[in-house]
Amino acid sequence: MNPELTEEEMRRALFGHAEVCAPIIIAPPLKEPVADIVIAPTAKPQVKKKASKAFTPRLKVTLRVGNEFEGETFELIHEADTLSTILAEQEATKAARKKYKYVELVSVKSM
C-alpha cells in the first residue's frame, strides 16, 4: 500500500464508495410565545399522612406498696416505655413514692 494516502482515499478504503453528503444544519426549535398571564392550576391542600407508630418496648413493673410498716399492702402495676429494667424500676418507684411511704419491688416483665 501507498504510505502517503490522502484523507479521501483512506475514507474510501475504510467505508467504501459512499457519496459524501453535505452537512445537515439543524435549526434550533422555535420557542412559543409566552403569555403575560399565567394561570396556575388550583392546588389541593396536601394531607399529611400520620406516621404509623413504631413498636415501643414496654416493661410491666409490679410493686407492693403501703403506708404502714408491715401493714396492709396493695399491688401496683406500672408500665414503662423502656427496655432497661433498672430505669423502669426507678421510674415506677418514683411514681409510687408520691402516694405511698413503703414500696417493694415484686417483678419486672416485658409486655
TAQUI-V881455 format. One record per residue. N is the residue number from 0. RES is the residue in one small letter. OMEGA is omega as a letter, one per 30 degrees, with the letter a starting at -180 (NA if undefined). BURIAL is # if it has 16 or more other C-alpha atoms within 10 Angstrom, else .. Layout:
[[N;RES;OMEGA;BURIAL] [N;RES;OMEGA;BURIAL]]
This chain:
[[0;m;l;.] [1;n;a;.] [2;p;a;.] [3;e;l;.] [4;l;l;.] [5;t;a;.] [6;e;l;.] [7;e;l;.] [8;e;l;.] [9;m;l;.] [10;r;l;.] [11;r;a;.] [12;a;a;.] [13;l;a;.] [14;f;l;.] [15;g;a;.] [16;h;l;.] [17;a;l;.] [18;e;l;.] [19;v;l;.] [20;c;l;.] [21;a;a;.] [22;p;a;.] [23;i;l;.] [24;i;a;.] [25;i;a;.] [26;a;l;.] [27;p;a;.] [28;p;a;.] [29;l;l;.] [30;k;l;.] [31;e;l;.] [32;p;a;.] [33;v;l;.] [34;a;l;.] [35;d;a;.] [36;i;l;.] [37;v;l;.] [38;i;a;.] [39;a;l;.] [40;p;a;.] [41;t;a;.] [42;a;l;.] [43;k;l;.] [44;p;a;.] [45;q;l;.] [46;v;a;.] [47;k;l;.] [48;k;l;.] [49;k;l;.] [50;a;l;.] [51;s;a;.] [52;k;l;.] [53;a;l;.] [54;f;l;.] [55;t;l;.] [56;p;a;.] [57;r;l;#] [58;l;l;#] [59;k;a;#] [60;v;l;#] [61;t;a;#] [62;l;l;#] [63;r;a;#] [64;v;l;#] [65;g;l;#] [66;n;l;.] [67;e;l;.] [68;f;a;.] [69;e;l;.] [70;g;a;.] [71;e;a;.] [72;t;l;#] [73;f;l;.] [74;e;a;.] [75;l;l;#] [76;i;l;#] [77;h;l;#] [78;e;a;#] [79;a;l;#] [80;d;l;.] [81;t;l;.] [82;l;a;.] [83;s;l;.] [84;t;a;#] [85;i;l;.] [86;l;l;.] [87;a;l;#] [88;e;l;#] [89;q;l;.] [90;e;a;#] [91;a;a;#] [92;t;l;#] [93;k;l;.] [94;a;a;.] [95;a;a;#] [96;r;l;.] [97;k;a;.] [98;k;a;.] [99;y;a;#] [100;k;a;.] [101;y;a;#] [102;v;l;#] [103;e;l;.] [104;l;l;.] [105;v;a;.] [106;s;l;.] [107;v;a;#] [108;k;l;.] [109;s;a;.] [110;m;NA;.]]
